[in-house]
Amino acid sequence: MRVALEILNEHGADAVSMRAIAERLGVRMNTVVWHVKSKARLVELLADGIVSGVVLQDLPDQWQDRAAEIARRYRGALLAHRDGAAVVAGTYAAEPATLAVAEALVSALLEGGLSEREAAWTCWSIVYLAIGLTQEEQALPGREQDLDVGERPALRRVLPHLASASFDERFEYGLYRLLGLRADGLEPDARGAP
């Protein structure tokens, strides 16, 4: 996995293959296949290797702050690797690091009084927010974001905000909406949303 992550960071997701790993290690491809079994399994392990960058120690005590910090660290782990979000998005890895992050996040949400369903779905929503926004951010460098909305008055009205490349602010706003925290000085409403 160390070599797979090196290849990912140097050349991107499309360059990661069992053949590339074998060449880098100086072994036959059959050796890598024996350990990994398939390309799909390689991607699952690679995704879990990316998520293993999430540090789950020294988290805040308060459940909302803890959930938000786990989400920030998750996004940071995705951003730490070239195409990190694209790799993780393409998997459904039930692997140790991925499960540890999910356990910590769901635990915080349950502690906050969310029902089992709300905790599970809020966890998914936070993961989708992190992956989706990070994929966009990782795809954007070097490209101008020139959005032509045509004659759509509602989109024209909000265009400066749609085209904003402030990924950190957009991520924080999404977290605030999902976790019922304060955003931009707004007080949470009765449902916990700002």
C-alpha positions in Angstrom: 0.0 0.0 0.0 2.9 2.3 0.6 4.1 1.9 -3.0 0.5 2.2 -4.3 0.2 5.5 -2.4 3.5 6.7 -3.8 2.4 6.0 -7.3 -1.0 7.7 -6.6 0.7 10.8 -5.3 3.3 10.9 -8.2 1.1 10.1 -11.1 -2.6 10.0 -10.1 -5.3 7.4 -9.7 -5.1 6.1 -13.3 -1.5 5.1 -12.9 -2.1 2.8 -9.9 -2.1 -0.8 -11.0 -0.8 -4.1 -9.9 1.7 -4.0 -12.8 3.0 -0.5 -11.7 3.3 -1.7 -8.1 5.2 -4.9 -9.2 7.6 -2.8 -11.3 8.2 -0.4 -8.5 8.9 -3.2 -6.0 11.0 -5.2 -8.6 8.8 -8.3 -8.3 6.6 -10.3 -10.7 3.1 -9.2 -11.1 1.9 -12.6 -9.8 3.4 -11.7 -6.4 1.2 -8.6 -6.2 -1.8 -10.4 -7.5 -1.3 -13.1 -4.9 -1.5 -10.5 -2.1 -4.2 -8.2 -3.6 -6.3 -10.6 -5.7 -8.0 -8.0 -8.0 -7.9 -4.4 -9.1 -11.1 -3.7 -7.1 -9.5 -5.1 -4.0 -6.4 -2.9 -4.7 -8.6 0.2 -4.9 -10.4 -0.8 -1.6 -7.1 -1.2 0.2 -5.8 2.1 -1.4 -8.9 3.9 -0.2 -8.5 2.6 3.3 -4.8 3.6 3.2 -5.9 7.1 2.4 -8.5 7.1 5.2 -5.8 5.8 7.6 -4.5 9.3 7.7 -7.4 10.4 9.9 -6.1 10.8 13.4 -8.7 9.9 16.0 -6.9 11.0 19.1 -7.2 14.3 20.9 -10.7 15.0 19.7 -13.0 17.6 21.4 -15.3 16.3 24.1 -18.5 18.0 22.9 -20.2 15.8 20.4 -20.8 18.4 17.7 -17.3 19.7 17.9 -16.0 16.1 17.8 -18.0 15.2 14.8 -16.9 18.3 12.9 -13.3 17.7 13.8 -13.5 14.1 12.6 -15.0 15.4 9.3 -12.2 18.0 8.9 -9.6 15.4 9.5 -11.3 13.0 7.0 -11.3 15.8 4.4 -7.6 16.5 5.2 -6.7 12.8 4.7 -8.4 13.0 1.2 -6.6 16.2 0.4 -3.3 14.7 1.5 -3.2 12.5 -1.6 -3.5 13.3 -5.2 -6.9 12.1 -6.4 -7.6 11.0 -2.8 -11.3 11.8 -3.0 -11.7 10.1 -6.4 -10.2 6.9 -5.1 -12.3 6.8 -1.9 -15.5 7.8 -3.8 -15.0 4.7 -6.1 -15.1 2.2 -3.2 -17.3 0.8 -0.5 -14.3 -0.2 1.7 -15.3 -1.9 4.9 -11.7 -1.9 6.1 -10.1 -1.1 9.5 -9.3 2.6 9.0 -12.6 3.4 7.2 -14.6 1.5 9.9 -12.7 3.3 12.7 -13.5 6.7 11.3 -17.2 5.7 10.8 -17.3 4.3 14.4 -15.9 7.6 15.8 -18.3 9.8 13.8 -21.4 7.7 14.5 -20.5 7.5 18.1 -20.4 11.3 18.4 -23.7 11.6 16.6 -25.4 9.0 18.8 -24.0 10.8 21.9 -25.6 14.0 20.6 -29.0 12.3 20.8 -29.6 11.5 17.1 -31.6 8.3 16.5 -29.8 5.3 14.9 -31.2 6.3 11.5 -30.3 9.9 11.9 -26.8 9.1 13.0 -26.2 6.7 10.1 -27.6 9.1 7.5 -25.8 12.1 9.0 -22.6 10.1 8.8 -23.2 9.3 5.2 -24.1 13.0 4.5 -20.9 14.2 6.0 -18.8 11.7 4.1 -20.6 12.6 0.8 -20.0 16.3 1.5 -16.3 15.7 2.2 -15.8 13.4 -0.8 -17.8 15.5 -3.3 -16.3 18.8 -2.3 -12.8 17.4 -2.2 -13.2 15.8 -5.6 -14.2 19.1 -7.0 -11.3 20.9 -5.3 -8.7 18.3 -6.5 -10.0 18.5 -10.0 -9.9 22.3 -10.1 -6.2 23.3 -9.8 -5.0 25.0 -12.9 -8.5 25.3 -14.3 -10.6 28.4 -14.4 -14.1 28.0 -13.0 -16.0 29.9 -15.6 -19.7 29.0 -15.2 -22.1 30.0 -17.9 -25.7 29.7 -16.6 -27.3 31.3 -19.6 -30.7 33.0 -19.0 -31.5 31.4 -15.7 -32.3 34.2 -13.3 -32.1 32.3 -10.0 -28.7 30.9 -11.0 -27.5 34.3 -12.2 -28.5 35.8 -8.9 -26.4 33.3 -6.9 -23.6 32.9 -9.5 -20.8 34.6 -7.4 -21.5 32.0 -4.7 -21.8 29.0 -7.0 -18.5 29.8 -8.7 -16.7 30.5 -5.4 -13.6 28.4 -5.0 -13.6 28.8 -1.2 -13.7 25.1 -0.5 -12.9 25.5 3.2 -15.8 27.9 3.8 -18.1 25.7 1.7 -17.1 22.6 3.7 -17.6 24.4 7.0 -21.0 25.7 6.0 -22.1 22.1 5.1 -20.9 20.8 8.4 -22.7 23.6 10.2 -25.9 22.7 8.3 -25.6 19.0 9.0 -24.6 19.3 12.6 -26.7 22.2 13.7 -23.8 24.4 14.6 -23.6 28.2 14.3 -22.6 29.5 10.9 -21.8 33.1 10.1 -23.2 34.3 13.4 -26.6 32.7 12.8 -28.3 30.9 15.7 -29.4 27.3 15.1 -33.2 27.0 14.6 -35.4 24.6 16.5 -34.3 21.7 14.4 -30.6 22.5 15.1 -29.9 24.0 11.6 -28.7 27.6 11.3 
